Amino acid sequence: MAGTRKTAVAVVLAALALTATACNNNDDGKGAAPAPTTAAAAQPTTEAAATTPAPSAPPAKVAPAVFLEQVSQKTSAAKSAKIDEVITIGQVTMKGRGAVSWADGLQGDVTMDLSGSPLGKMLAPVTGGQSAPYRFTKDAMYLRLGGDAVDALGGRHWLRYSKAEQAKASGGATDQLKNADPVQGVRTLIATGKVSEVGQETVNGKAATHYTGELSANDIVGATGKGLTQEQADQIKQNLDTAGISSEQIDVWVDADQLVVKRSEQADTKAGAFAATVTYSDYGAPVTTTAPDASDSVEPAELAKLGKGGATS
């Protein structure tokens, strides 16, 4: 029934809002570091200079927080990437794939595969299958409709959720749009001072350095001015409180280009155990996303009216 369909959509949106920090942000340039200038290169060519110089000492290893600040700048400057994610909340598992840009707010297209979850069958009448195609713009999030829902809504294909409506559907965990780029979690670890290096590992066939840390709502209180704005700190704390999370483990993997190639989170929530893993690839890939035409979109309030009126079966 229409009410059931509307409920299915709200449940999925709430689950996605709960994972708002599963993909996160940053800001700066992407160019490769300049080649080091050796003493021999700086000297005129002489017989003495032609001799093999003594090997120079390796550069001093910087603290994880210092290195991750460089990572945040490089990743932010890349502006966009392709993503693959697996999110589990209690008995619900979702797999997402798409491309996003964080150059000017989160924009992009991500399709959530719900075939491994009871929500898949529940959502099928709304989307026409066991997947949920989402489109993100600066101001809203859209769910692509299909099947019986399109007929019930006069041929319209998109359910539009404004920021305020996302907050309502998710119980207050607002603005997942701002949180869905790769490094805000990294900045959070920097701000709390709890990040540590685990070691070298391989991610998607590439060498990467693994960093880890544990975050609590109390850590966020004193985090402003050390990598997070007050608005970002307040939002993260609200997300944790809304989800009933007392602490969560955050892990990131960084490649040789100082780009985040993988991120994971684990925590206990009101809805059950939560785990999310996101991998990033093809940094700088073009992402062009436009909002669906208003005439092809429907607001949640209209969907709710259909449920109350029993307009569909």
Secondary structure, DSSP 8 states (H G I E B T S, - for coil): -HHHHHHHHHHHHHHHHHTGGGS---------------HHHHS---TTTTS------------HHHHHHHHHHHHHHH-EEEEEEEEEETTEEEEEEEEEE-TTS-EEEEEEE-TTSHHHHHHHHHHSSSEEEEEE-SSEEEEE-BTHHHHHTTT--EEEEEHHHHHHHTTS---HHHH-STTHHHHHHHHHT--EEEEEEEETTEEEEEEEEEEEHHHHHT-BTTTB-HHHHHHHHHHHHHHT-SEEEEEEEE-TTS-EEEEEEEEEETTEEEEEEEEEESTT---------GGGEE-HHHHHHHHHHT---
